[in-house]
Amino acid sequence: MGNVRRLLAAAFLLALPAGASAQTASEPAPIDLIATLNTVCVAAQGDADRAATLAAEGGFSPVPESMLPRMRNSSRRAGFMRSNATDMSFVFTGRMTRRVGRETVIMEFCGVSARPTDHRALDDRLRSVMGFPAIIAAGFEAYAWLQTPEGRAPARSLPDAQFLAMAGTGQMRLVGLDRSGPGSTLLYLLPRLD
């Protein structure tokens, strides 16, 4: 479980970039993190170009790399922002590479962050939408499953061996939730073995 904990902890070393300022363009409605995760990240299924198109359709504008969350061993990063008087939100994409045991795990990721968020309401809604319990790893909640033709086959725990077996199928999905101060981040990851 140690390597998976470090892997998830590294994935969630996210914070909204310092110095981000509100845009003065149109005033979109407050972000729905779960809906945005679905319409951008889940819909793109690891395709960064598709995620960029979907983010733009959702009213997000590209931001420079200096405004992206810092994520160790990540590459191919891109970020998009929108803000109004209610909240500031980001969509970000990329790829992470991690070692778990002797294996190299590649994870395409897409995340949605917003400040402020109602943590309790988000937690309740996410539990309801997922329909199975989260796994607590490295202090973060993560929903892990295999996407099968019959639907989701959720994981009840995630020791290293199980994580690697699931990632080896190419059908593993993870949704993680991180709360930081007044903000929340939902991260959609598609792990696979290199």
SULSUL-V545539 format. One line per field, one symbol per residue. ss: DSSP state (H for helix, E for strand, C for the rest). phi: phi as a letter, one per 20 degrees, with the letter a starting at -180 (. if undefined). psi: psi as a letter, one per 20 degrees, with the letter a starting at -180 (. if undefined). A space follows every 50 residues. Layout:
ss = ???
phi = ???
psi = ???
This chain:
ss = CHHHHHHHHHHCCCCCCCCCCCCCCCCCCCCCHHHHHHHHHHHHCCCHHH HHHHHHHCCCEEECHHHCCCCCCEEEEEEEEEECCCCEEEEEEEEEEEEE CCEEEEEEEEEEEEECCCHHHHHHHHHHHHCCCCEEECCEEEEEEEEECC EEEECCCCCHHHHHHHHHCCCEEEEEEEEECCEEEEEEEEEEEC
phi = .gfffffffffdfdbfgfnfcfedfgdffgfdgfffgffdfffflnefff fffffffenedfcfgfeefecfldblebbbcbbbfebcccdbcrcdccec meddddcfcbcccbcecegfffgfffgfffmbffdeblncecdcbdedge pedfeebbfgffgffffffmdfcccdccdcledccdcdcdfbef
psi = hghhghghghhjmqqpqqjpqqqjbqnrrqqoggghgghfgghhliohgg hgghgghjjqqqqqhiiqqpoqkqrkqqqqqqraigrpqqpqrapqpqpo cjqpppopqpqpqqprqnggggggggggggjrqqpopkjqpppprporhi bpnqphrmrggggggghihjjqqppqpppocirqppppqnqqq.
